[in-house]
Amino acid sequence: MRTMQAVAACVLCASVLTAQAQMFPTRPLRMVIPFAPGGPTDTVGRIVAHKLTERLGVNVVVDNRPGATGMIGTDLVARSAPDGHTLMLCSNSVLVTGPILFKAPYDPRRDIAPISLVVSVPYLLLVNPTSGIGSVKEFLAAARAKPGTLNYGSAGSGSTSHLAAVLFGQMAGVELVHVPYKGSALAATDLIGGHLQFIFEAVAAGMQYVKSGRLRPLGISTPKRIATLPDLPTLSEAGVPGYEISVWHGICAAGATPPALVDRLQREIAAGISQQDARDRLAGIGAEIVLSTPADFRRVVQEDIVRWEKLLRSGAIKVN
């Protein structure tokens, strides 16, 4: 009798959750972007918000909540009602490296529900054209000739642009000096002004400096060359074998969001981003579309946590 009651309760619960997903949404949604407005990262979140507005028939309002390497906005979402009406643009830095490096007020495994990956963006190693450095080999020669004299800027301590440089220096066996900024655009400005020697910048943002001739790319962080820069070598082939890093962005919700709602949102995101206008806009900022299921997204997060915990907590990579 009790078994039959338990089965009946499970069936009823499943029916309620399915009904919730079918009735969703009941009001406008909020898309929290835990980074400053403007730039490619913000653009990705706004493209998804626009497509969800079209798909769901309600407004999806963008809410930029920058600070603490994205952890302020992420904590806001972690504490929100798990009803699918509060979403966020999440990335490596807020779900993986930030919580490892700093004391995060949330547990990325428990308090955040991955819905779908959206894009992956590689990094460019950029120098000032007036530096006289024209290749990765020349860069490494300069770094080895005068250890600790090449300064680089990043979007902040623990950001992917920071860790890209830390990992590069560690794998190449060179000493590099970190100068954290409150955003990668500020670091790029100082590199153009001659106050830094190099930066790692996401292709999405770095291409504007490359096209204008203000900065020179030495290599890209992908395992293979990319179509938009076919003559640019990978950093692995140019002098640091095995080097690879990229930043991924996806959409997440509060950790206790019902699976039926997560699945509904994943389907709507996939349908919206698969439309040609969205694909064209994302390609225009150098982003590769990598849509996924919630389970696949969760697996990517867990694998990245294992990878970076091993590197960062071993002391092989030191973060200042």
Order of alpha helices (4+ residues) and beta strands (2+ residues): alpha-beta-alpha-beta-alpha-beta-alpha-beta-alpha-beta-alpha-beta-alpha-beta-alpha-beta-alpha-beta-alpha-alpha-beta-alpha
